[in-house]
């Protein structure tokens, strides 16, 4: 159960600041202790997982604390929150988000040796201009730790978009995200607290409000891939009487079956929006905390591919079932791309066929 917002603001935000100050003050001692433990554990030169993780944690806490103080300053100068919903203050909060994600991106790529490669179709100058000329709905897979942060950063910093994100309510346990995201148009999903219809209505409202700089980001899978979630998604479809979709989901071992309600509601609610499909591969094998620890430093390349479907090619007028099949067609295409991207390594995740 997520604590109420006043409790989160009164407890978690000050706690994050205290932890940040304490760790930064103790960082020299922690660095020496971490180095000693690494050497006693016969860590390989250049690996030093503990030091890398400590450095990144300190950067994260510095960015977290800075963002909280920036938000506090905006709250005060806005008349103690009275003008936070106005355009100038919305723009300033997007600027804070852009700065925060950029700090984490630079720290993460330099600390863990991660490289990001985004593949897009070759575009003419006119097509590139058109790419930024209207609203977009982004349907992305979940692909391991940090994928959503990378996607939102790409939209903010590279494409100059203002993302509206559909995310899990537990993300609000991060103090700075809790403050910034709740001051901007986003949706937080609590699947076990209320019916899906409520969230579909909220997603529709976000989609209807998109302008030419807007980008609505949805992760139809609802979470990162794990073998258990993959099997449960197939069983859910079978229990709903959709054995045809369950069969299609079995043929996509890299992805969870997409939940169509929110994604298709957003597509219908904004007829002018192009639809962007996003695939990531590279960190999706890191399912558990142990996987992440053993892989540090990662020294990996995250591959991403973006496909753009122009608004007039989206099957908005063809009925709900045709739209469901269209979404599954795209999910199958993403799954095939992931399999091809993995062709040089050990192959797709290991799952037990049902």
Secondary structure as the mmCIF struct_conf table of DSSP 4:
data_model
#
loop_
_struct_conf.conf_type_id
_struct_conf.id
_struct_conf.beg_label_comp_id
_struct_conf.beg_label_asym_id
_struct_conf.beg_label_seq_id
_struct_conf.end_label_comp_id
_struct_conf.end_label_asym_id
_struct_conf.end_label_seq_id
HELX_LH_PP_P HELX_LH_PP_P1 UNK A 2 UNK A 4
HELX_RH_AL_P HELX_RH_AL_P1 UNK A 5 UNK A 7
HELX_RH_PI_P HELX_RH_PI_P1 UNK A 8 UNK A 12
HELX_RH_AL_P HELX_RH_AL_P2 UNK A 13 UNK A 40
TURN_TY1_P TURN_TY1_P1 UNK A 41 UNK A 42
HELX_LH_PP_P HELX_LH_PP_P2 UNK A 43 UNK A 44
TURN_TY1_P TURN_TY1_P2 UNK A 45 UNK A 47
HELX_RH_AL_P HELX_RH_AL_P3 UNK A 49 UNK A 77
TURN_TY1_P TURN_TY1_P3 UNK A 78 UNK A 85
BEND BEND1 UNK A 86 UNK A 86
HELX_RH_AL_P HELX_RH_AL_P4 UNK A 87 UNK A 112
STRN STRN1 UNK A 115 UNK A 119
HELX_RH_AL_P HELX_RH_AL_P5 UNK A 125 UNK A 131
TURN_TY1_P TURN_TY1_P4 UNK A 132 UNK A 132
BEND BEND2 UNK A 133 UNK A 134
STRN STRN2 UNK A 136 UNK A 140
BEND BEND3 UNK A 144 UNK A 144
TURN_TY1_P TURN_TY1_P5 UNK A 145 UNK A 146
HELX_RH_AL_P HELX_RH_AL_P6 UNK A 147 UNK A 153
HELX_RH_PI_P HELX_RH_PI_P2 UNK A 154 UNK A 158
BEND BEND4 UNK A 159 UNK A 159
STRN STRN3 UNK A 162 UNK A 168
HELX_RH_3T_P HELX_RH_3T_P1 UNK A 169 UNK A 173
BEND BEND5 UNK A 174 UNK A 174
HELX_RH_AL_P HELX_RH_AL_P7 UNK A 175 UNK A 183
BEND BEND6 UNK A 184 UNK A 185
STRN STRN4 UNK A 187 UNK A 189
TURN_TY1_P TURN_TY1_P6 UNK A 191 UNK A 193
BEND BEND7 UNK A 194 UNK A 194
HELX_RH_AL_P HELX_RH_AL_P8 UNK A 196 UNK A 208
TURN_TY1_P TURN_TY1_P7 UNK A 209 UNK A 209
TURN_TY1_P TURN_TY1_P8 UNK A 212 UNK A 213
STRN STRN5 UNK A 214 UNK A 218
TURN_TY1_P TURN_TY1_P9 UNK A 220 UNK A 221
BEND BEND8 UNK A 223 UNK A 223
HELX_RH_AL_P HELX_RH_AL_P9 UNK A 227 UNK A 239
TURN_TY1_P TURN_TY1_P10 UNK A 240 UNK A 241
HELX_RH_AL_P HELX_RH_AL_P10 UNK A 243 UNK A 250
TURN_TY1_P TURN_TY1_P11 UNK A 251 UNK A 251
TURN_TY1_P TURN_TY1_P12 UNK A 253 UNK A 254
BEND BEND9 UNK A 255 UNK A 255
HELX_LH_PP_P HELX_LH_PP_P3 UNK A 256 UNK A 259
HELX_RH_AL_P HELX_RH_AL_P11 UNK A 260 UNK A 269
TURN_TY1_P TURN_TY1_P13 UNK A 271 UNK A 272
STRN STRN6 UNK A 274 UNK A 281
BEND BEND10 UNK A 282 UNK A 283
TURN_TY1_P TURN_TY1_P14 UNK A 284 UNK A 285
BEND BEND11 UNK A 288 UNK A 288
HELX_RH_AL_P HELX_RH_AL_P12 UNK A 289 UNK A 295
BEND BEND12 UNK A 297 UNK A 297
STRN STRN7 UNK A 301 UNK A 309
HELX_RH_3T_P HELX_RH_3T_P2 UNK A 311 UNK A 313
BEND BEND13 UNK A 314 UNK A 314
TURN_TY1_P TURN_TY1_P15 UNK A 316 UNK A 317
BEND BEND14 UNK A 318 UNK A 318
HELX_RH_AL_P HELX_RH_AL_P13 UNK A 320 UNK A 341
TURN_TY1_P TURN_TY1_P16 UNK A 342 UNK A 346
BEND BEND15 UNK A 348 UNK A 348
HELX_LH_PP_P HELX_LH_PP_P4 UNK A 349 UNK A 350
#
